[in-house]
Amino acid sequence: MRKKIYEVIEVAEEDNELSKIYDTFMLITILISIVPLGFKTTNTAFVIIDRVTVSIFIIDYLLRWVTADYKLEGKSLPFIRYPFTIWAIIDLLSILPSLTVLKSGFKLFRLFRMVRTFRIFKVFKALRYSKSLVIIVDVLKKSEHALLAVGSLAVGYVLVAALVIFNVEPESFDTLFDAIYWATVSLTTVGYGDIYPVTVTGRIVTMLSSVLGIAIVALPAGIITARYMKEVDKSNE
């Protein structure tokens, strides 16, 4: 019985119609559940939507937990390990904020607004039910080392550029944090214009920073695109 449940709640195989129906149902539930997030006010309909969808998410979470030994086959203590897996954490974060409504009498109301923002994690539940997005997740996993290297390069660039501009033009940057903010904006070539150098030396540093920023920002895009095309070709084969 549990094996059958596992085969249904996992992403559908080509010949498993019941699993496809479940996947479609969950996708629709997820989309409906995030509708209230697009409004600042709430009403009875939104409350009902939240309670119904979160009940479905709780059932889905429990079903995945009781079939964790199939999901984590070959690993020790699967029922203990499952709640700490990335998907289980995302599922739990999408559920907990709705449950806090039941505890509105507690003196934690000020924290409610902050906690409820975790409802946005419901969007990420949709990744489980889309094969195309699963490919993207696999691409990110397989490109992990390359992306970490680029990320480290970007962080190093931001810190070095911030230190340089902070010392070259201290009158334009009150704190090192302002310089780090400027370096980050320059890295992405956004350029808000709220903090900027005014001296010739500072502007030269800015130009060099922007040129280097284009190269650094382009690196992860190239890595992900190359790996994605490879995964798509492998999937088509």
Secondary structure, 3 states (H helix, E strand, C coil): CHHHHHHHHCCCCCCCHHHHHHHHHHHHHHHHHCHHHHCCCCCHHHHHHHHHHHHHHHHHHHHHHHCHHHHCCCCCCHHHHHHHCHHHHHHHHHHHHHHHHHHCCCCCHHHHHHHHHHHHHHHHHHHHHCHHHHHHHHHHHHCHHHHHHHHHHHHHHHHHHHHHHHHHCCCCCCCHHHHHHHHHHHHCCCCCCCCCCCCHHHHHHHHHHHHHHHHHHHHHHHHHHHHHHHHHHHHHC
